[in-house]
Amino acid sequence: MFKSLLLGSLLKQGTNITTGDCCANESDFEIVVFPDTQNMVEQNLASGKAMADWVAANKDIANIKAVLHVGDITNNPFDVQFQRADVWFKAFEDKGIPFLYTAGNHDYQPGWSIPGRNLTLFNTYFGPSRYTGKPFYISSVTPTRGESSAVRFSAGSKKFVAVSLELFPRQDTIDWATALLTSLYASEPDTEVIIVTHGYIDYRGEIADATAVYSTNFYSVTDGLAPSDLYTTFIKKMPNIRYVIGGHFLIPNVNAMKGLIEKITSIGDSGNTIHQIFVNYQDDNRTGVSSGVDFTPGGGGGNGFLMRMKFSPKNNTVNFTFFSPILGINDPLAPGFTLNTVTGLEESIDTLAIEKNLVVKDEARFQGKVAFESLTRWRIPFVSYDHTLKTLDNLKYDETTNTLTLDAKILAANIPEYTDNAAAVTAGIPVNRIYRTGDILKIVHV
């Protein structure tokens, strides 16, 4: 699997999501994602309210077609916190914008106990009854469980279905979603599916397995799928899934003082490109703006950052930015990225160059610099692909020079070497696989 900001960003080919021919005269539009709002509902009420009010006020200006919430609506599942969110979110709901919610671990009663699967208060406020009479509502996993629900919306010729899945989905949820998406693909193969589930990619930029901190083992969950199992048994098997969005995960025992953002781009079993995004601002405790480009640590409760997905049908792109309505700025530490919706390519990155001391053998230890051409992202993990190339720890990213200093074991087994892409293609290396030219790692593309 390609990791989020490097080789995963280099994918050159995937199932076409749209083509420029159909969309030359279509307007840009946005889907807005609410990351975990837990600390704002409990601590920083002004930021939370500003998020919802901004969406309502900018429905037409930004051409907002849907709002998606990744869960952890509350920090503690108390009635007063659900009431607060209920009032806030009705600001944009009353404007007729389609919406979709799911539950996070903090929404479970009592005290974040996921194994009991008690979401009584969540479903009182954000269950199926909230969707009653809404023309965009499709269904929920049961008539009383809104944590797994589906809605539909469109923008010009582009059609979407967004599906929320409960945290660590149980089998009945997977069965419901599989039946829904299978039927949808049979009747509307061009409709793009967005999956929203609270916990999926973790702070390392990996789809979390059961042993990851804050995954299923951590919460003693035995009746549901860890994110890595969700990917292998469901996500990659559905031909119409284009996006997966989640939050939840933190850096253990560290207050990051900023947002955490990761991305993985994978190819599903049917050749469909799947962009998987992790965004979490619950630890964003920065206050104040210095020279318009940075924050001063402090405060609490978050600065109310939204993830804005701006689609440009005529350009075949979707641009991701991270915007705080209360501050009125995009996050200067997360400048965003643009994906080509046809190729899956992250447009600002081309080649990963290993500048020093990479020894290609079963296991090698090295120190050196890894440079990234045209790098615009702010937090860099390393890469893995089918366990062919993987580093283990101690990565230090220098934002000034765009380099990583590494002192780690690396597994770099059997990477084929070719002079260029044409030679790799002639040799029969499949598209999206890694090869190398000397110490430069590259992706086979067409």
Secondary structure, 3 states (H helix, E strand, C coil): CCCCCCHHHHCCCCCCCCCHHHHCCCCCEEEEEECCCHHHHHCCHHHHHHHHHHHHHCCCCCCEEEEEECCCCCCCCCHHHHHHHHHHHHHHHCCCCCEECCCCHHHCECCCCCCCCECHHHHHHHCHHHHCCCCCEEEEEECCEEEEEEEEEEECCEEEEEEEECCCCCHHHHHHHHHHHHHHHHHCCCCEEEEEEEECECCCCCECCCCCCCCCCCCCCCCCCCHHHHHHHCHHHCCCEEEEEEECCCCCCCCCCCCEEEEEEEECCCCCEEEEEEEECCCCCEEEEECCCEEEECCCCCCCCEEEEEEECCCCEEEEEEEECCCCEECCCCCCEEEECCCCCECCCCCEEECCCCCCCCCEEEEEEEEECCCCCCCCCCCCCCCCEEECCCEEEECCCCEEEEEEEEEECCCCECCCHHHHHHCCCCCCCEEEECCEEEECCC
